[in-house]
Amino acid sequence: MIDLNDIEDARKRIKNHILATPLTHSFSLSNLCGVPVYLKLEHYQTTGSFKLRGAFNAVLQLSQEERGRGVVAASTGNHGRALSFAANACDVNATICMSNLVPENKVSEIRRLGAEVRIVGRSQDDAQEEAEKLVGEGRCLVPPFDHPAIIAGQGTLGLEIVEALPDVATVLIQLSGGGLASGVAAAVKSLRPDARVFGLTMDRSAAMKASLDAGRPIQVKEFESLADSLGGGIGLANRWTFAMCRELLDDVILLSESEIAVGIRHAYAKEREIVEGAGAIGIAALLANKISDLRGPVVTVLSGRNIDMNLHRRVVSER
C-alpha cells in the first residue's frame, strides 16, 4: 500500500503547484453536533477540487519521453480539469475521455484549459475504454484514482488535516474510486492511529461500497446524481484503492439525493460556501446523523466547488 513516506515525498514534489488549503471551525455544525467540527476548504484549490494534488504528482513524475507522448484519462470532470491544468503547466498535451453524464460546465472548462475532450457512452467504464484505446496508440494513462502517484498526491490533504488539528478524532472523506479516501486514510492513520476515517458516497451507483460488500471489485449501473463527481466504477482490475479502502476505512456511509441537497443548502446558507454535491456530502452526513458515536474534533472535507450554478440556484431555493 501507499505509505506515509510516499505521501510526504508527494508533498515535497507538488508544494509549489497546489494550495495548502485552510481548515476552519464551523460554529453551526459544532452547535448542531455537540462536538467541534472543522471544514477543510479543499474547494479553494485552483481548479476547484482536491484532484489537482494527484494530477500534479503524476505529471511531475513523467519522463521527458512520456511527456512527449501526451497524457490521457477518463474522468467524471474534476480529475480531467486538474489533469488538463497540470499538463498545460508542464507543456504536455492532454486528452480527457468522459461520458454523457458529465455536466456541461465541467466539460467546457476542460476544453478551456486546452485539453482534447472525447465524450463516449453513458458510464465511466465507457470513458475508460476510450482512454485505454488511446493508451494503445501511445498516450500515457493518468487514471483518476487507482494509481500510486494519484493516491499519494491526494494523501497530502490528510497530512495537512493532522498538522492543523493534531487531536482530530473523526475524518469524513468523499468516496468514489477511492484515490482520495485511501490516500487521506493512509496519512491520517499513520499519524493518528486512533482517528476514525469514514468514506461518504451517494446511495445510487456506489461502486466502492458495493465492491467492499461483495469482497471484490464489481460493476454497478450508473445514475445521475447531485454528487456527480462520485460516479463511476472502481475498475474490475483495481490494484490499489480497493485493498486500501478495505484496510483503512472504518465504515462507508451512504447519502440520499435529498440529504445531499440539504448539505449543499447548509454549506451556502450557514457556511457561505458554494460546493458541489460531493463537496457537501460530509455536511450532509452530519446533518442526517449518519455517524454513530460521533467523536470530536471532526473534520469534513469540502472537496469541490464545480457545480453548475443554475443547478446550485435551484437546490438552494428548494425547501
C-alpha positions as semicolon CSV with decimal commas, in nm:
position;residue;x (nm);y (nm);z (nm)
1;M;0,000;0,000;0,000
2;I;0,094;0,365;-0,031
3;D;0,259;0,470;0,295
4;L;0,349;0,787;0,479
5;N;0,688;0,819;0,306
6;D;0,518;0,815;-0,037
7;I;0,278;1,087;0,074
8;E;0,550;1,304;0,225
9;D;0,753;1,271;-0,096
10;A;0,446;1,378;-0,293
11;R;0,405;1,688;-0,079
12;K;0,765;1,796;-0,147
13;R;0,708;1,740;-0,518
14;I;0,384;1,938;-0,553
15;K;0,419;2,205;-0,284
16;N;0,489;2,484;-0,533
17;H;0,192;2,387;-0,752
18;I;-0,101;2,350;-0,509
19;L;-0,255;2,537;-0,217
20;A;-0,229;2,420;0,142
21;T;-0,599;2,483;0,197
22;P;-0,748;2,632;0,516
23;L;-0,908;2,436;0,799
24;T;-1,182;2,643;0,959
25;H;-1,408;2,589;1,258
26;S;-1,780;2,554;1,180
27;F;-1,982;2,711;1,461
28;S;-2,312;2,599;1,310
29;L;-2,217;2,232;1,272
30;S;-2,038;2,223;1,607
31;N;-2,352;2,351;1,779
32;L;-2,572;2,101;1,596
33;C;-2,344;1,801;1,654
34;G;-2,229;1,876;2,009
35;V;-1,861;1,827;1,917
36;P;-1,609;2,055;1,744
37;V;-1,646;2,036;1,365
38;Y;-1,395;2,175;1,117
39;L;-1,418;2,227;0,743
40;K;-1,120;2,152;0,517
41;L;-1,171;2,405;0,238
42;E;-1,026;2,198;-0,044
43;H;-1,265;2,354;-0,296
44;Y;-1,034;2,658;-0,281
45;Q;-0,780;2,474;-0,500
46;T;-0,706;2,649;-0,830
47;T;-0,918;2,407;-1,035
48;G;-1,192;2,390;-0,772
49;S;-1,119;2,046;-0,626
50;F;-0,864;1,826;-0,449
51;K;-0,782;1,649;-0,776
52;L;-0,502;1,894;-0,851
53;R;-0,283;1,726;-0,588
54;G;-0,278;1,385;-0,752
55;A;-0,266;1,523;-1,106
56;F;0,047;1,729;-1,042
57;N;0,213;1,444;-0,852
58;A;0,160;1,215;-1,151
59;V;0,257;1,457;-1,428
60;L;0,571;1,577;-1,249
61;Q;0,699;1,219;-1,237
62;L;0,667;1,159;-1,612
63;S;0,987;1,119;-1,810
64;Q;1,060;1,353;-2,099
65;E;0,973;1,073;-2,342
66;E;0,638;1,019;-2,168
67;R;0,562;1,391;-2,167
68;G;0,620;1,397;-2,540
69;R;0,359;1,126;-2,593
70;G;0,091;1,317;-2,404
71;V;-0,143;1,206;-2,127
72;V;-0,495;1,065;-2,130
73;A;-0,754;0,998;-1,862
74;A;-1,114;0,901;-1,811
75;S;-1,290;1,142;-1,578
76;T;-1,622;1,244;-1,425
77;G;-1,497;1,603;-1,457
78;N;-1,276;1,716;-1,172
79;H;-0,982;1,486;-1,247
80;G;-0,998;1,589;-1,612
81;R;-0,994;1,954;-1,514
82;A;-0,699;1,903;-1,279
83;L;-0,502;1,692;-1,526
84;S;-0,563;1,946;-1,802
85;F;-0,432;2,224;-1,577
86;A;-0,127;2,026;-1,461
87;A;-0,047;1,909;-1,815
88;N;-0,075;2,261;-1,953
89;A;0,156;2,392;-1,678
90;C;0,413;2,126;-1,773
91;D;0,374;2,174;-2,151
92;V;0,215;1,830;-2,201
93;N;-0,078;1,752;-2,433
94;A;-0,383;1,607;-2,257
95;T;-0,690;1,415;-2,378
96;I;-0,983;1,366;-2,141
97;C;-1,248;1,098;-2,201
98;M;-1,587;1,144;-2,035
99;S;-1,936;1,000;-2,051
100;N;-2,253;1,188;-2,140
101;L;-2,338;1,203;-1,767
102;V;-2,065;1,463;-1,702
103;P;-2,221;1,813;-1,660
104;E;-2,153;2,057;-1,943
105;N;-1,991;2,315;-1,714
106;K;-1,715;2,066;-1,634
107;V;-1,671;1,966;-2,000
108;S;-1,642;2,326;-2,119
109;E;-1,387;2,414;-1,851
110;I;-1,164;2,123;-1,954
111;R;-1,177;2,243;-2,315
112;R;-1,092;2,596;-2,199
113;L;-0,778;2,461;-2,033
114;G;-0,660;2,332;-2,371
115;A;-0,728;1,959;-2,348
116;E;-0,889;1,750;-2,618
117;V;-1,224;1,615;-2,497
118;R;-1,389;1,291;-2,607
119;I;-1,747;1,221;-2,495
120;V;-1,825;0,849;-2,503
121;G;-2,121;0,644;-2,379
122;R;-2,324;0,668;-2,059
123;S;-2,079;0,550;-1,796
124;Q;-1,731;0,600;-1,659
125;D;-1,650;0,249;-1,781
126;D;-1,730;0,357;-2,138
127;A;-1,499;0,655;-2,100
128;Q;-1,228;0,431;-1,958
129;E;-1,247;0,202;-2,261
130;E;-1,189;0,502;-2,488
131;A;-0,893;0,614;-2,276
132;E;-0,739;0,267;-2,299
133;K;-0,769;0,278;-2,678
134;L;-0,561;0,594;-2,677
135;V;-0,306;0,429;-2,449
136;G;-0,276;0,163;-2,718
137;E;-0,191;0,444;-2,961
138;G;0,091;0,567;-2,737
139;R;-0,059;0,808;-2,483
140;C;0,035;0,782;-2,113
141;L;-0,257;0,694;-1,888
142;V;-0,305;0,906;-1,576
143;P;-0,606;0,743;-1,410
144;P;-0,834;0,935;-1,174
145;F;-0,777;0,718;-0,867
146;D;-0,617;0,371;-0,900
147;H;-0,256;0,481;-0,934
148;P;0,015;0,520;-0,667
149;A;0,106;0,876;-0,769
150;I;-0,259;0,983;-0,758
151;I;-0,319;0,823;-0,417
152;A;-0,003;0,974;-0,267
153;G;-0,088;1,317;-0,407
154;Q;-0,439;1,310;-0,261
155;G;-0,295;1,184;0,067
156;T;-0,116;1,517;0,116
157;L;-0,455;1,655;0,216
158;G;-0,451;1,414;0,511
159;L;-0,111;1,542;0,622
160;E;-0,249;1,896;0,630
161;I;-0,550;1,789;0,837
162;V;-0,344;1,626;1,112
163;E;-0,084;1,903;1,121
164;A;-0,355;2,169;1,157
165;L;-0,559;1,964;1,408
166;P;-0,332;1,710;1,583
167;D;-0,610;1,570;1,803
168;V;-0,852;1,504;1,516
169;A;-1,076;1,210;1,607
170;T;-1,303;1,172;1,302
171;V;-1,242;1,246;0,934
172;L;-1,527;1,240;0,682
173;I;-1,396;1,189;0,331
174;Q;-1,554;1,153;-0,013
175;L;-1,551;0,801;-0,158
176;S;-1,578;0,724;-0,528
177;G;-1,295;0,528;-0,689
178;G;-1,106;0,559;-0,364
179;G;-0,800;0,765;-0,454
180;L;-0,883;1,045;-0,210
181;A;-1,023;0,820;0,063
182;S;-0,734;0,574;0,059
183;G;-0,468;0,845;0,045
184;V;-0,619;1,055;0,323
185;A;-0,684;0,749;0,540
186;A;-0,325;0,632;0,494
187;A;-0,190;0,970;0,602
188;V;-0,429;1,024;0,892
189;K;-0,397;0,675;1,039
190;S;-0,018;0,681;1,008
191;L;-0,001;0,999;1,215
192;R;-0,311;0,949;1,432
193;P;-0,383;0,573;1,458
194;D;-0,686;0,617;1,685
195;A;-0,867;0,851;1,446
196;R;-1,163;0,711;1,255
197;V;-1,199;0,774;0,882
198;F;-1,539;0,733;0,717
199;G;-1,594;0,714;0,342
200;L;-1,902;0,901;0,219
201;T;-2,087;0,844;-0,105
202;M;-2,431;0,865;-0,262
203;D;-2,675;0,575;-0,229
204;R;-2,705;0,528;-0,605
205;S;-2,424;0,379;-0,815
206;A;-2,195;0,343;-0,510
207;A;-1,935;0,122;-0,677
208;M;-1,678;0,105;-0,397
209;K;-1,943;0,031;-0,134
210;A;-2,090;-0,247;-0,350
211;S;-1,743;-0,386;-0,417
212;L;-1,646;-0,384;-0,049
213;D;-1,970;-0,561;0,037
214;A;-1,904;-0,821;-0,235
215;G;-1,542;-0,869;-0,131
216;R;-1,415;-0,792;-0,481
217;P;-1,439;-0,515;-0,742
218;I;-1,773;-0,526;-0,923
219;Q;-1,953;-0,309;-1,175
220;V;-2,266;-0,111;-1,095
221;K;-2,514;0,070;-1,315
222;E;-2,460;0,445;-1,313
223;F;-2,734;0,701;-1,248
224;E;-2,738;1,078;-1,243
225;S;-2,673;1,229;-0,901
226;L;-2,621;1,565;-0,734
227;A;-2,288;1,413;-0,633
228;D;-2,195;1,350;-0,997
229;S;-1,820;1,351;-0,930
230;L;-1,863;1,044;-0,708
231;G;-1,999;0,842;-1,000
232;G;-1,819;0,573;-1,193
233;G;-1,681;0,229;-1,122
234;I;-1,359;0,130;-0,947
235;G;-1,233;-0,095;-1,229
236;L;-1,256;-0,472;-1,223
237;A;-0,876;-0,489;-1,234
238;N;-0,838;-0,246;-0,942
239;R;-0,487;-0,280;-0,799
240;W;-0,463;-0,020;-0,524
241;T;-0,766;0,161;-0,390
242;F;-0,999;-0,133;-0,324
243;A;-0,748;-0,303;-0,093
244;M;-0,656;0,023;0,080
245;C;-1,018;0,125;0,140
246;R;-1,097;-0,222;0,273
247;E;-0,799;-0,199;0,510
248;L;-0,818;0,163;0,622
249;L;-1,178;0,289;0,621
250;D;-1,377;0,240;0,940
251;D;-1,709;0,242;0,755
252;V;-1,882;0,363;0,438
253;I;-2,184;0,593;0,477
254;L;-2,449;0,632;0,206
255;L;-2,641;0,956;0,150
256;S;-2,965;1,007;-0,041
257;E;-3,016;1,278;-0,300
258;S;-3,238;1,476;-0,064
259;E;-2,976;1,456;0,212
260;I;-2,704;1,575;-0,027
261;A;-2,926;1,869;-0,128
262;V;-2,963;1,965;0,239
263;G;-2,583;1,960;0,266
264;I;-2,545;2,195;-0,032
265;R;-2,804;2,433;0,115
266;H;-2,639;2,433;0,458
267;A;-2,295;2,500;0,308
268;Y;-2,436;2,804;0,129
269;A;-2,671;2,941;0,395
270;K;-2,464;2,880;0,708
271;E;-2,102;2,845;0,595
272;R;-2,120;3,088;0,300
273;E;-1,955;2,829;0,074
274;I;-2,060;2,718;-0,275
275;V;-1,986;2,348;-0,315
276;E;-2,096;2,070;-0,547
277;G;-2,286;1,768;-0,423
278;A;-1,976;1,564;-0,349
279;G;-1,825;1,859;-0,163
280;A;-2,130;1,884;0,063
281;I;-2,161;1,514;0,141
282;G;-1,979;1,533;0,476
283;I;-2,203;1,816;0,592
284;A;-2,498;1,609;0,473
285;A;-2,386;1,310;0,680
286;L;-2,357;1,523;0,993
287;L;-2,695;1,688;0,944
288;A;-2,860;1,349;0,887
289;N;-2,692;1,200;1,198
290;K;-2,537;0,925;0,987
291;I;-2,223;0,882;1,200
292;S;-2,283;0,665;1,507
293;D;-2,086;0,751;1,823
294;L;-1,958;1,075;1,672
295;R;-1,627;1,173;1,830
296;G;-1,473;1,516;1,803
297;P;-1,288;1,702;1,680
298;V;-1,440;1,618;1,341
299;V;-1,305;1,724;1,002
300;T;-1,519;1,711;0,692
301;V;-1,363;1,791;0,356
302;L;-1,533;2,031;0,115
303;S;-1,379;1,856;-0,182
304;G;-1,503;2,059;-0,479
305;R;-1,696;2,364;-0,595
306;N;-1,750;2,282;-0,963
307;I;-2,128;2,275;-0,963
308;D;-2,337;2,418;-1,245
309;M;-2,461;2,746;-1,097
310;N;-2,810;2,708;-1,241
311;L;-2,834;2,377;-1,057
312;H;-2,696;2,535;-0,741
313;R;-2,958;2,810;-0,751
314;R;-3,235;2,553;-0,788
315;V;-3,105;2,343;-0,500
316;V;-3,059;2,630;-0,256
317;S;-3,402;2,774;-0,338
318;E;-3,580;2,447;-0,253
319;R;-3,737;2,389;0,086
